[in-house]
Structure formats: structure tokens, C-alpha cells
Amino acid sequence: MRTIEIVHRTRYDYAEPVTLGEYRLMFRPRDSHDLRLLYTHLGIVPAGTIRWIHDAFGNSIAIAAFTEPAQVLEFVSTIRLEHYETPPELPSIEAYAVKLPFSYAAEEAPDLARYIERQFPDPNAAISLWAKEFVEAESGDTFATLGRMCAAIHETFGYNQRFEPGTQPPAATLEQRSGTCRDFALLMMEGARSLGLAARFVTGYLYDPALDAEPGVAAAPAHPHAWMEVYLPGAGWMEFDPTNGIVGTDRLIRVAVARDSEQAMPIKGSFMGPPGACVNTVVDVQVRTLSPATPVPLQKTG
């Protein structure tokens, strides 16, 4: 178990005052057996009103509204949490799901159906054929197939940072053999779905466990990150990070899950102003591990 503090700052500078619309913010994780939230604070400039909701997936969402024009918009999220790694042993998968193909049990199938649906065009079945390459004919081992797919993206695709909003279609990622973490997660989702598996999109943070060697040191850079999960009967939702070849929660701090990448944007909003009004965008994430003696302030939500 590690106690971690993450400070996520996003700032937008405008050439002149603009009218801000509502902003939908996904910064706050949910408590679970592998993550315990200790403290959270959300600072916003300019000051506005904040209301909290749970979305269709149970994610905690802050909706910020503003009444006055602004030339600067800044969000600073601070969270402290206890994070537990995935045990090294392989989770127990139900016997009927150990090998592909399989069908989900009747009591789970209705709830998983939308996570199995393909959401993007697949010209010439390119993604389906690519995914089948990882299924070994002699075994068809479900977990091994997913592990090979995750490793192949990590080892043979090139990371190509893009500043355009959104996620590129999975077929484009496959053809170009390059993309961002969001693109790789979406490609593996569609690949898993083509094999009849339920998959969902995850956003959060990637951090360096080497920081644990020096508890309490100054914060180090971290990164907003995206990966995916596959539902395996008996084991539940299992995490796969094709960008880094990670299976399980090692180095991954989950904040939000959704059926589609557009439903799990950390910041989503709009403004009204002239073309080119936004002249600068800064995203800075700092993470540090905390010693057990570090005091935890009372929890804040705004």
C-alpha cells in the first residue's frame, strides 16, 4: 500500500475576456478495495458555483458554472489516497471463461451487453483480424490473449503525442501504428470487443513507484493517463494499459470509467470568444508519496 498525493493543475489563458460555459470535471476517484480516498480539494479561478453529481457509470462529477467573463481559467485538483497494487498471482477466472470464445453468464450478460458492442467502423474487418492474431489456436487462453494484445501495442506501436481534442478512430490507430494513450486504450477495447469480451475505458494517472524509495520528497511530474479494462468472469474488471504494457493496477491510479472515451474526459467544457482566443494551455500534474506520519487534513469538496 502507498499513500499518494496528486496535484493536477490545468490553466487556460485567453487573449481577451471570454464567456465561459459549464465545465464537467472528473478528478475525484471513488473508494474501492484497491483505492481509499483520504482528502480532496478542487480550486477554480475565476470563482464559480460547483455542483456534484454521479454520472451513469457512478463516477463523481463536478459541474462548474460561471457568471462573469474571464481571461484566465484554472482548475487545481488535489487528492490524497491510499493505493493498493494488484496481487502478483493471476486472479481466478471461471472455468467456462478460461478459453475463448465463451458467453457471459445469463445473470451478467444484460448488464455487460453495451460494453461488448462495437462502437467504431472496422473497414475490411481489419481490427477483428488483428485481434484474432493473438488467439492461439491450440489453447485460446483468454487472459494470455489479452496479455499478448496489450504487449503488442506497447512493443510495436509508436507513441505520438497529439494536441487535437478527442480520440482517433481505432482503425486509424491500427493503420498508422501510432497514437496516444487514449488511442491505444480505444484500439484494445475494440479488439477485445471483437472477440466477444466486455471492455470499458479508464482515465486517471500514471505515476512512478520509484518515488517510494524516498517518502516525503518533493513532488515529481506525473501524467494524466488512459487505459482500459476487460470483464473476466470470476476476476471482474481487469486493467490493461497497452501504452506501457501494464496488466493490473501497478502505477495506475483510476479516477473514472466509462463505456466510451468521450464519456471519460477529465475536463470537458466550452467558451464563447473570437477565433484563436485561447492563447495558452498548461497541464501540470505532480505526484509524491507520503510517509505514514504525514497528517491528512479534513476532507474538502470545493
TORNUDREN-243926 format. One record per residue (C-alpha): x, y, z; residue number from 0; residue in one letter. Coordinates in Angstrom, 3 decimals, padded with zeros to 6 digits. Layout:
<nodes>
{c1 = X c2 = Y c3 = Z nr = NUM rest = a}
...
</nodes>
This chain:
<nodes>
{c1 = 000.000 c2 = 000.000 c3 = 000.000 nr = 0 rest = m}
{c1 = 001.206 c2 = 003.516 c3 = -000.840 nr = 1 rest = r}
{c1 = -000.132 c2 = 006.856 c3 = 000.340 nr = 2 rest = t}
{c1 = -000.006 c2 = 009.269 c3 = -002.584 nr = 3 rest = i}
{c1 = -000.792 c2 = 012.934 c3 = -003.186 nr = 4 rest = e}
{c1 = -001.628 c2 = 014.108 c3 = -006.699 nr = 5 rest = i}
{c1 = -001.944 c2 = 017.771 c3 = -007.662 nr = 6 rest = v}
{c1 = -003.412 c2 = 018.292 c3 = -011.142 nr = 7 rest = h}
{c1 = -003.359 c2 = 021.868 c3 = -012.494 nr = 8 rest = r}
{c1 = -004.885 c2 = 022.912 c3 = -015.823 nr = 9 rest = t}
{c1 = -004.790 c2 = 026.559 c3 = -016.906 nr = 10 rest = r}
{c1 = -006.189 c2 = 028.297 c3 = -019.984 nr = 11 rest = y}
{c1 = -005.101 c2 = 031.830 c3 = -020.941 nr = 12 rest = d}
{c1 = -007.192 c2 = 033.919 c3 = -023.333 nr = 13 rest = y}
{c1 = -006.208 c2 = 036.951 c3 = -025.403 nr = 14 rest = a}
{c1 = -009.263 c2 = 038.785 c3 = -024.080 nr = 15 rest = e}
{c1 = -012.119 c2 = 038.052 c3 = -021.667 nr = 16 rest = p}
{c1 = -014.366 c2 = 035.229 c3 = -022.886 nr = 17 rest = v}
{c1 = -017.733 c2 = 033.882 c3 = -021.765 nr = 18 rest = t}
{c1 = -017.332 c2 = 030.536 c3 = -020.042 nr = 19 rest = l}
{c1 = -019.879 c2 = 027.769 c3 = -020.391 nr = 20 rest = g}
{c1 = -020.367 c2 = 024.907 c3 = -017.955 nr = 21 rest = e}
{c1 = -017.358 c2 = 022.676 c3 = -017.344 nr = 22 rest = y}
{c1 = -017.627 c2 = 018.984 c3 = -016.464 nr = 23 rest = r}
{c1 = -014.714 c2 = 017.854 c3 = -014.292 nr = 24 rest = l}
{c1 = -013.656 c2 = 014.268 c3 = -013.494 nr = 25 rest = m}
{c1 = -010.880 c2 = 014.491 c3 = -010.900 nr = 26 rest = f}
{c1 = -012.245 c2 = 012.640 c3 = -007.875 nr = 27 rest = r}
{c1 = -011.754 c2 = 008.847 c3 = -007.611 nr = 28 rest = p}
{c1 = -014.205 c2 = 006.519 c3 = -005.937 nr = 29 rest = r}
{c1 = -013.302 c2 = 004.457 c3 = -002.875 nr = 30 rest = d}
{c1 = -012.770 c2 = 000.768 c3 = -003.567 nr = 31 rest = s}
{c1 = -010.857 c2 = -002.227 c3 = -002.223 nr = 32 rest = h}
{c1 = -007.765 c2 = -001.077 c3 = -004.155 nr = 33 rest = d}
{c1 = -008.088 c2 = 002.674 c3 = -003.558 nr = 34 rest = l}
{c1 = -009.101 c2 = 004.668 c3 = -000.476 nr = 35 rest = r}
{c1 = -009.659 c2 = 008.398 c3 = -000.889 nr = 36 rest = l}
{c1 = -008.341 c2 = 010.380 c3 = 002.095 nr = 37 rest = l}
{c1 = -008.658 c2 = 014.008 c3 = 001.006 nr = 38 rest = y}
{c1 = -009.848 c2 = 016.024 c3 = -001.959 nr = 39 rest = t}
{c1 = -009.900 c2 = 019.719 c3 = -002.815 nr = 40 rest = h}
{c1 = -010.890 c2 = 021.469 c3 = -006.029 nr = 41 rest = l}
{c1 = -009.815 c2 = 025.073 c3 = -006.599 nr = 42 rest = g}
{c1 = -011.185 c2 = 027.084 c3 = -009.527 nr = 43 rest = i}
{c1 = -010.266 c2 = 030.528 c3 = -010.893 nr = 44 rest = v}
{c1 = -012.399 c2 = 032.514 c3 = -011.512 nr = 45 rest = p}
{c1 = -014.737 c2 = 031.618 c3 = -008.675 nr = 46 rest = a}
{c1 = -017.937 c2 = 029.939 c3 = -009.782 nr = 47 rest = g}
{c1 = -020.606 c2 = 027.623 c3 = -008.494 nr = 48 rest = t}
{c1 = -019.926 c2 = 023.895 c3 = -008.220 nr = 49 rest = i}
{c1 = -022.452 c2 = 021.106 c3 = -008.013 nr = 50 rest = r}
{c1 = -021.644 c2 = 017.418 c3 = -007.705 nr = 51 rest = w}
{c1 = -023.388 c2 = 014.538 c3 = -009.457 nr = 52 rest = i}
{c1 = -022.852 c2 = 010.855 c3 = -010.199 nr = 53 rest = h}
{c1 = -022.961 c2 = 010.026 c3 = -013.903 nr = 54 rest = d}
{c1 = -024.483 c2 = 006.894 c3 = -015.462 nr = 55 rest = a}
{c1 = -021.379 c2 = 004.893 c3 = -014.504 nr = 56 rest = f}
{c1 = -021.235 c2 = 006.096 c3 = -010.905 nr = 57 rest = g}
{c1 = -018.299 c2 = 008.454 c3 = -011.484 nr = 58 rest = n}
{c1 = -018.129 c2 = 011.565 c3 = -009.290 nr = 59 rest = s}
{c1 = -018.546 c2 = 014.650 c3 = -011.488 nr = 60 rest = i}
{c1 = -018.093 c2 = 018.322 c3 = -010.552 nr = 61 rest = a}
{c1 = -020.013 c2 = 020.741 c3 = -012.764 nr = 62 rest = i}
{c1 = -018.643 c2 = 024.278 c3 = -012.632 nr = 63 rest = a}
{c1 = -020.674 c2 = 027.289 c3 = -013.823 nr = 64 rest = a}
{c1 = -019.505 c2 = 030.896 c3 = -014.196 nr = 65 rest = f}
{c1 = -021.334 c2 = 034.222 c3 = -014.288 nr = 66 rest = t}
{c1 = -018.623 c2 = 036.671 c3 = -015.351 nr = 67 rest = e}
{c1 = -016.310 c2 = 036.820 c3 = -018.389 nr = 68 rest = p}
{c1 = -012.731 c2 = 035.762 c3 = -017.674 nr = 69 rest = a}
{c1 = -009.316 c2 = 035.988 c3 = -019.293 nr = 70 rest = q}
{c1 = -007.903 c2 = 033.096 c3 = -017.253 nr = 71 rest = v}
{c1 = -009.484 c2 = 029.754 c3 = -016.368 nr = 72 rest = l}
{c1 = -007.660 c2 = 027.462 c3 = -013.957 nr = 73 rest = e}
{c1 = -008.550 c2 = 024.203 c3 = -012.225 nr = 74 rest = f}
{c1 = -006.387 c2 = 022.774 c3 = -009.431 nr = 75 rest = v}
{c1 = -007.361 c2 = 019.358 c3 = -008.090 nr = 76 rest = s}
{c1 = -005.579 c2 = 017.944 c3 = -005.037 nr = 77 rest = t}
{c1 = -006.238 c2 = 014.396 c3 = -003.907 nr = 78 rest = i}
{c1 = -004.630 c2 = 012.172 c3 = -001.286 nr = 79 rest = r}
{c1 = -005.284 c2 = 008.449 c3 = -001.346 nr = 80 rest = l}
{c1 = -004.112 c2 = 005.012 c3 = -000.313 nr = 81 rest = e}
{c1 = -003.347 c2 = 002.820 c3 = -003.305 nr = 82 rest = h}
{c1 = -003.078 c2 = -000.986 c3 = -003.254 nr = 83 rest = y}
{c1 = -001.345 c2 = -002.904 c3 = -006.022 nr = 84 rest = e}
{c1 = -002.829 c2 = -005.910 c3 = -007.780 nr = 85 rest = t}
{c1 = -001.598 c2 = -009.177 c3 = -006.210 nr = 86 rest = p}
{c1 = 001.079 c2 = -010.832 c3 = -008.371 nr = 87 rest = p}
{c1 = -000.864 c2 = -014.080 c3 = -008.718 nr = 88 rest = e}
{c1 = -003.331 c2 = -014.400 c3 = -011.592 nr = 89 rest = l}
{c1 = -006.921 c2 = -013.850 c3 = -010.444 nr = 90 rest = p}
{c1 = -009.174 c2 = -016.869 c3 = -010.588 nr = 91 rest = s}
{c1 = -011.255 c2 = -016.874 c3 = -013.779 nr = 92 rest = i}
{c1 = -014.392 c2 = -019.011 c3 = -014.006 nr = 93 rest = e}
{c1 = -013.695 c2 = -022.313 c3 = -015.763 nr = 94 rest = a}
{c1 = -016.099 c2 = -021.558 c3 = -018.621 nr = 95 rest = y}
{c1 = -014.270 c2 = -018.286 c3 = -019.405 nr = 96 rest = a}
{c1 = -010.678 c2 = -019.525 c3 = -019.285 nr = 97 rest = v}
{c1 = -010.641 c2 = -020.104 c3 = -023.051 nr = 98 rest = k}
{c1 = -012.056 c2 = -018.159 c3 = -025.987 nr = 99 rest = l}
{c1 = -014.706 c2 = -017.981 c3 = -027.217 nr = 100 rest = p}
{c1 = -017.175 c2 = -018.007 c3 = -024.321 nr = 101 rest = f}
{c1 = -020.524 c2 = -016.428 c3 = -023.465 nr = 102 rest = s}
{c1 = -021.163 c2 = -014.442 c3 = -020.313 nr = 103 rest = y}
{c1 = -023.499 c2 = -015.952 c3 = -017.739 nr = 104 rest = a}
{c1 = -027.180 c2 = -015.112 c3 = -018.105 nr = 105 rest = a}
{c1 = -027.268 c2 = -013.033 c3 = -014.908 nr = 106 rest = e}
{c1 = -024.387 c2 = -010.803 c3 = -016.121 nr = 107 rest = e}
{c1 = -024.957 c2 = -010.665 c3 = -019.863 nr = 108 rest = a}
{c1 = -027.686 c2 = -007.950 c3 = -019.872 nr = 109 rest = p}
{c1 = -025.518 c2 = -005.550 c3 = -017.849 nr = 110 rest = d}
{c1 = -022.441 c2 = -006.196 c3 = -019.984 nr = 111 rest = l}
{c1 = -024.146 c2 = -006.072 c3 = -023.376 nr = 112 rest = a}
{c1 = -023.390 c2 = -002.409 c3 = -024.133 nr = 113 rest = r}
{c1 = -019.725 c2 = -002.939 c3 = -023.189 nr = 114 rest = y}
{c1 = -019.453 c2 = -005.691 c3 = -025.813 nr = 115 rest = i}
{c1 = -020.950 c2 = -003.619 c3 = -028.646 nr = 116 rest = e}
{c1 = -018.517 c2 = -002.357 c3 = -031.251 nr = 117 rest = r}
{c1 = -018.679 c2 = 001.436 c3 = -031.499 nr = 118 rest = q}
{c1 = -016.476 c2 = 002.264 c3 = -034.477 nr = 119 rest = f}
{c1 = -016.352 c2 = 001.256 c3 = -038.161 nr = 120 rest = p}
{c1 = -013.953 c2 = -001.583 c3 = -038.926 nr = 121 rest = d}
{c1 = -013.131 c2 = -001.342 c3 = -042.652 nr = 122 rest = p}
{c1 = -012.376 c2 = -004.771 c3 = -044.130 nr = 123 rest = n}
{c1 = -012.612 c2 = -006.235 c3 = -040.596 nr = 124 rest = a}
{c1 = -009.040 c2 = -005.058 c3 = -040.000 nr = 125 rest = a}
{c1 = -009.403 c2 = -004.798 c3 = -036.220 nr = 126 rest = i}
{c1 = -011.203 c2 = -008.148 c3 = -035.946 nr = 127 rest = s}
{c1 = -008.494 c2 = -009.917 c3 = -037.939 nr = 128 rest = l}
{c1 = -005.766 c2 = -008.178 c3 = -035.951 nr = 129 rest = w}
{c1 = -007.333 c2 = -009.251 c3 = -032.636 nr = 130 rest = a}
{c1 = -007.656 c2 = -012.868 c3 = -033.764 nr = 131 rest = k}
{c1 = -003.897 c2 = -012.985 c3 = -034.362 nr = 132 rest = e}
{c1 = -003.418 c2 = -013.055 c3 = -030.586 nr = 133 rest = f}
{c1 = -005.668 c2 = -016.096 c3 = -030.040 nr = 134 rest = v}
{c1 = -003.510 c2 = -019.205 c3 = -030.110 nr = 135 rest = e}
{c1 = -005.355 c2 = -021.983 c3 = -031.904 nr = 136 rest = a}
{c1 = -004.094 c2 = -024.716 c3 = -029.601 nr = 137 rest = e}
{c1 = -005.151 c2 = -023.042 c3 = -026.355 nr = 138 rest = s}
{c1 = -007.263 c2 = -019.903 c3 = -026.838 nr = 139 rest = g}
{c1 = -006.355 c2 = -018.827 c3 = -023.292 nr = 140 rest = d}
{c1 = -008.415 c2 = -015.703 c3 = -022.556 nr = 141 rest = t}
{c1 = -006.016 c2 = -013.942 c3 = -020.194 nr = 142 rest = f}
{c1 = -002.939 c2 = -014.809 c3 = -022.276 nr = 143 rest = a}
{c1 = -004.647 c2 = -013.492 c3 = -025.416 nr = 144 rest = t}
{c1 = -005.307 c2 = -010.137 c3 = -023.766 nr = 145 rest = l}
{c1 = -001.767 c2 = -010.035 c3 = -022.397 nr = 146 rest = g}
{c1 = -000.333 c2 = -010.597 c3 = -025.870 nr = 147 rest = r}
{c1 = -002.548 c2 = -007.880 c3 = -027.349 nr = 148 rest = m}
{c1 = -001.526 c2 = -005.419 c3 = -024.626 nr = 149 rest = c}
{c1 = 002.174 c2 = -006.231 c3 = -025.092 nr = 150 rest = a}
{c1 = 001.985 c2 = -005.984 c3 = -028.884 nr = 151 rest = a}
{c1 = 000.622 c2 = -002.430 c3 = -028.769 nr = 152 rest = i}
{c1 = 003.279 c2 = -001.448 c3 = -026.234 nr = 153 rest = h}
{c1 = 006.143 c2 = -003.028 c3 = -028.190 nr = 154 rest = e}
{c1 = 005.225 c2 = -002.381 c3 = -031.832 nr = 155 rest = t}
{c1 = 003.221 c2 = 000.886 c3 = -031.843 nr = 156 rest = f}
{c1 = 004.833 c2 = 004.320 c3 = -031.595 nr = 157 rest = g}
{c1 = 003.651 c2 = 006.888 c3 = -029.069 nr = 158 rest = y}
{c1 = 002.777 c2 = 010.075 c3 = -030.945 nr = 159 rest = n}
{c1 = 001.552 c2 = 012.945 c3 = -028.794 nr = 160 rest = q}
{c1 = -001.310 c2 = 014.860 c3 = -030.393 nr = 161 rest = r}
{c1 = -002.782 c2 = 018.147 c3 = -029.205 nr = 162 rest = f}
{c1 = -006.084 c2 = 017.834 c3 = -031.062 nr = 163 rest = e}
{c1 = -009.043 c2 = 017.091 c3 = -028.764 nr = 164 rest = p}
{c1 = -010.666 c2 = 013.689 c3 = -028.754 nr = 165 rest = g}
{c1 = -009.503 c2 = 010.222 c3 = -029.719 nr = 166 rest = t}
{c1 = -008.671 c2 = 008.995 c3 = -033.205 nr = 167 rest = q}
{c1 = -010.689 c2 = 006.078 c3 = -034.669 nr = 168 rest = p}
{c1 = -009.240 c2 = 002.667 c3 = -033.763 nr = 169 rest = p}
{c1 = -008.861 c2 = 001.735 c3 = -037.443 nr = 170 rest = a}
{c1 = -006.622 c2 = 004.788 c3 = -037.932 nr = 171 rest = a}
{c1 = -004.507 c2 = 003.852 c3 = -034.912 nr = 172 rest = t}
{c1 = -004.081 c2 = 000.333 c3 = -036.275 nr = 173 rest = l}
{c1 = -003.193 c2 = 001.545 c3 = -039.769 nr = 174 rest = e}
{c1 = -000.728 c2 = 004.186 c3 = -038.569 nr = 175 rest = q}
{c1 = 000.679 c2 = 002.018 c3 = -035.767 nr = 176 rest = r}
{c1 = 000.901 c2 = 005.139 c3 = -033.616 nr = 177 rest = s}
{c1 = -001.198 c2 = 007.235 c3 = -031.264 nr = 178 rest = g}
{c1 = -001.632 c2 = 008.467 c3 = -027.718 nr = 179 rest = t}
{c1 = -002.590 c2 = 006.538 c3 = -024.592 nr = 180 rest = c}
{c1 = -006.268 c2 = 007.262 c3 = -025.302 nr = 181 rest = r}
{c1 = -005.899 c2 = 005.939 c3 = -028.850 nr = 182 rest = d}
{c1 = -004.166 c2 = 002.751 c3 = -027.694 nr = 183 rest = f}
{c1 = -006.776 c2 = 002.107 c3 = -025.000 nr = 184 rest = a}
{c1 = -009.587 c2 = 002.556 c3 = -027.506 nr = 185 rest = l}
{c1 = -007.930 c2 = 000.216 c3 = -030.028 nr = 186 rest = l}
{c1 = -007.522 c2 = -002.531 c3 = -027.433 nr = 187 rest = m}
{c1 = -011.124 c2 = -002.009 c3 = -026.328 nr = 188 rest = m}
{c1 = -012.391 c2 = -002.571 c3 = -029.861 nr = 189 rest = e}
{c1 = -010.039 c2 = -005.515 c3 = -030.305 nr = 190 rest = g}
{c1 = -011.336 c2 = -007.153 c3 = -027.116 nr = 191 rest = a}
{c1 = -014.931 c2 = -006.449 c3 = -028.107 nr = 192 rest = r}
{c1 = -014.359 c2 = -008.100 c3 = -031.486 nr = 193 rest = s}
{c1 = -013.574 c2 = -011.276 c3 = -029.511 nr = 194 rest = l}
{c1 = -016.905 c2 = -011.003 c3 = -027.662 nr = 195 rest = g}
{c1 = -015.450 c2 = -009.516 c3 = -024.478 nr = 196 rest = l}
{c1 = -016.875 c2 = -006.648 c3 = -022.424 nr = 197 rest = a}
{c1 = -014.439 c2 = -003.728 c3 = -022.264 nr = 198 rest = a}
{c1 = -014.515 c2 = -000.200 c3 = -020.878 nr = 199 rest = r}
{c1 = -012.381 c2 = 002.960 c3 = -020.924 nr = 200 rest = f}
{c1 = -010.477 c2 = 004.219 c3 = -017.867 nr = 201 rest = v}
{c1 = -008.894 c2 = 007.593 c3 = -017.117 nr = 202 rest = t}
{c1 = -006.641 c2 = 008.527 c3 = -014.241 nr = 203 rest = g}
{c1 = -002.937 c2 = 008.952 c3 = -013.593 nr = 204 rest = y}
{c1 = 000.322 c2 = 007.159 c3 = -014.267 nr = 205 rest = l}
{c1 = 002.950 c2 = 007.514 c3 = -011.547 nr = 206 rest = y}
{c1 = 006.479 c2 = 006.232 c3 = -010.880 nr = 207 rest = d}
{c1 = 006.720 c2 = 003.761 c3 = -007.959 nr = 208 rest = p}
{c1 = 010.439 c2 = 004.595 c3 = -007.681 nr = 209 rest = a}
{c1 = 009.270 c2 = 007.593 c3 = -005.641 nr = 210 rest = l}
{c1 = 008.509 c2 = 005.169 c3 = -002.820 nr = 211 rest = d}
{c1 = 012.226 c2 = 004.938 c3 = -002.123 nr = 212 rest = a}
{c1 = 012.139 c2 = 008.441 c3 = -000.668 nr = 213 rest = e}
{c1 = 008.844 c2 = 009.112 c3 = 001.126 nr = 214 rest = p}
{c1 = 008.066 c2 = 012.770 c3 = 001.603 nr = 215 rest = g}
{c1 = 010.373 c2 = 014.059 c3 = -001.127 nr = 216 rest = v}
{c1 = 009.354 c2 = 016.922 c3 = -003.378 nr = 217 rest = a}
{c1 = 006.639 c2 = 016.093 c3 = -005.868 nr = 218 rest = a}
{c1 = 007.700 c2 = 014.723 c3 = -009.252 nr = 219 rest = a}
{c1 = 005.979 c2 = 015.044 c3 = -012.624 nr = 220 rest = p}
{c1 = 003.209 c2 = 012.588 c3 = -013.397 nr = 221 rest = a}
{c1 = 000.816 c2 = 012.288 c3 = -016.311 nr = 222 rest = h}
{c1 = -002.929 c2 = 012.180 c3 = -016.910 nr = 223 rest = p}
{c1 = -003.398 c2 = 008.774 c3 = -018.448 nr = 224 rest = h}
{c1 = -005.884 c2 = 006.419 c3 = -020.107 nr = 225 rest = a}
{c1 = -006.111 c2 = 002.638 c3 = -020.265 nr = 226 rest = w}
{c1 = -008.849 c2 = 000.003 c3 = -020.451 nr = 227 rest = m}
{c1 = -010.479 c2 = -002.833 c3 = -018.535 nr = 228 rest = e}
{c1 = -011.925 c2 = -006.171 c3 = -019.624 nr = 229 rest = v}
{c1 = -014.574 c2 = -008.047 c3 = -017.646 nr = 230 rest = y}
{c1 = -013.445 c2 = -011.613 c3 = -016.920 nr = 231 rest = l}
{c1 = -015.962 c2 = -013.778 c3 = -015.028 nr = 232 rest = p}
{c1 = -014.645 c2 = -014.650 c3 = -011.599 nr = 233 rest = g}
{c1 = -011.920 c2 = -011.988 c3 = -011.746 nr = 234 rest = a}
{c1 = -014.151 c2 = -008.992 c3 = -012.518 nr = 235 rest = g}
{c1 = -012.856 c2 = -005.921 c3 = -014.325 nr = 236 rest = w}
{c1 = -009.136 c2 = -006.416 c3 = -015.103 nr = 237 rest = m}
{c1 = -006.924 c2 = -003.473 c3 = -016.064 nr = 238 rest = e}
{c1 = -004.706 c2 = -003.420 c3 = -019.166 nr = 239 rest = f}
{c1 = -002.501 c2 = -000.465 c3 = -020.089 nr = 240 rest = d}
{c1 = -001.303 c2 = -001.039 c3 = -023.666 nr = 241 rest = p}
{c1 = 000.730 c2 = 002.182 c3 = -023.684 nr = 242 rest = t}
{c1 = 003.079 c2 = 000.820 c3 = -021.024 nr = 243 rest = n}
{c1 = 002.420 c2 = -002.913 c3 = -021.242 nr = 244 rest = g}
{c1 = 000.976 c2 = -002.975 c3 = -017.708 nr = 245 rest = i}
{c1 = -001.511 c2 = -005.597 c3 = -016.528 nr = 246 rest = v}
{c1 = -003.127 c2 = -004.788 c3 = -013.166 nr = 247 rest = g}
{c1 = -003.073 c2 = -001.596 c3 = -011.124 nr = 248 rest = t}
{c1 = 000.701 c2 = -001.169 c3 = -010.752 nr = 249 rest = d}
{c1 = 001.491 c2 = 002.527 c3 = -011.428 nr = 250 rest = r}
{c1 = -002.145 c2 = 003.232 c3 = -012.359 nr = 251 rest = l}
{c1 = -004.479 c2 = 005.463 c3 = -010.303 nr = 252 rest = i}
{c1 = -008.052 c2 = 005.019 c3 = -011.548 nr = 253 rest = r}
{c1 = -010.330 c2 = 008.079 c3 = -011.481 nr = 254 rest = v}
{c1 = -013.203 c2 = 007.350 c3 = -013.877 nr = 255 rest = a}
{c1 = -014.572 c2 = 004.523 c3 = -016.032 nr = 256 rest = v}
{c1 = -016.966 c2 = 004.707 c3 = -018.980 nr = 257 rest = a}
{c1 = -018.213 c2 = 002.751 c3 = -021.971 nr = 258 rest = r}
{c1 = -016.607 c2 = 005.192 c3 = -024.423 nr = 259 rest = d}
{c1 = -013.607 c2 = 007.527 c3 = -024.330 nr = 260 rest = s}
{c1 = -015.718 c2 = 010.668 c3 = -024.822 nr = 261 rest = e}
{c1 = -017.621 c2 = 009.852 c3 = -021.619 nr = 262 rest = q}
{c1 = -014.437 c2 = 009.897 c3 = -019.544 nr = 263 rest = a}
{c1 = -012.836 c2 = 013.249 c3 = -020.372 nr = 264 rest = m}
{c1 = -011.137 c2 = 014.758 c3 = -017.270 nr = 265 rest = p}
{c1 = -012.182 c2 = 018.267 c3 = -018.379 nr = 266 rest = i}
{c1 = -014.998 c2 = 018.979 c3 = -020.787 nr = 267 rest = k}
{c1 = -016.440 c2 = 022.432 c3 = -021.419 nr = 268 rest = g}
{c1 = -016.659 c2 = 025.376 c3 = -023.788 nr = 269 rest = s}
{c1 = -016.282 c2 = 029.126 c3 = -024.046 nr = 270 rest = f}
{c1 = -017.541 c2 = 031.857 c3 = -026.350 nr = 271 rest = m}
{c1 = -014.962 c2 = 034.175 c3 = -027.842 nr = 272 rest = g}
{c1 = -013.222 c2 = 035.093 c3 = -031.105 nr = 273 rest = p}
{c1 = -011.249 c2 = 032.506 c3 = -033.100 nr = 274 rest = p}
{c1 = -007.855 c2 = 031.886 c3 = -031.576 nr = 275 rest = g}
{c1 = -008.880 c2 = 033.424 c3 = -028.241 nr = 276 rest = a}
{c1 = -007.180 c2 = 030.665 c3 = -026.251 nr = 277 rest = c}
{c1 = -003.503 c2 = 031.563 c3 = -026.493 nr = 278 rest = v}
{c1 = -002.004 c2 = 029.169 c3 = -023.951 nr = 279 rest = n}
{c1 = -002.870 c2 = 025.885 c3 = -022.229 nr = 280 rest = t}
{c1 = -000.840 c2 = 024.398 c3 = -019.394 nr = 281 rest = v}
{c1 = -001.386 c2 = 020.951 c3 = -017.855 nr = 282 rest = v}
{c1 = 000.835 c2 = 020.112 c3 = -014.895 nr = 283 rest = d}
{c1 = 000.498 c2 = 017.027 c3 = -012.697 nr = 284 rest = v}
{c1 = 002.707 c2 = 016.455 c3 = -009.672 nr = 285 rest = q}
{c1 = 002.744 c2 = 013.322 c3 = -007.521 nr = 286 rest = v}
{c1 = 004.522 c2 = 012.435 c3 = -004.310 nr = 287 rest = r}
{c1 = 004.418 c2 = 009.536 c3 = -001.921 nr = 288 rest = t}
{c1 = 003.692 c2 = 010.450 c3 = 001.676 nr = 289 rest = l}
{c1 = 005.170 c2 = 008.977 c3 = 004.814 nr = 290 rest = s}
{c1 = 002.716 c2 = 007.354 c3 = 007.259 nr = 291 rest = p}
{c1 = 003.296 c2 = 010.261 c3 = 009.654 nr = 292 rest = a}
{c1 = 002.082 c2 = 012.882 c3 = 007.169 nr = 293 rest = t}
{c1 = -001.098 c2 = 014.469 c3 = 008.591 nr = 294 rest = p}
{c1 = -004.225 c2 = 014.249 c3 = 006.448 nr = 295 rest = v}
{c1 = -006.382 c2 = 017.406 c3 = 006.534 nr = 296 rest = p}
{c1 = -010.119 c2 = 017.288 c3 = 006.829 nr = 297 rest = l}
{c1 = -011.729 c2 = 016.416 c3 = 003.528 nr = 298 rest = q}
{c1 = -012.847 c2 = 019.279 c3 = 001.304 nr = 299 rest = k}
{c1 = -015.007 c2 = 019.174 c3 = -001.793 nr = 300 rest = t}
{c1 = -014.772 c2 = 022.672 c3 = -003.193 nr = 301 rest = g}
</nodes>
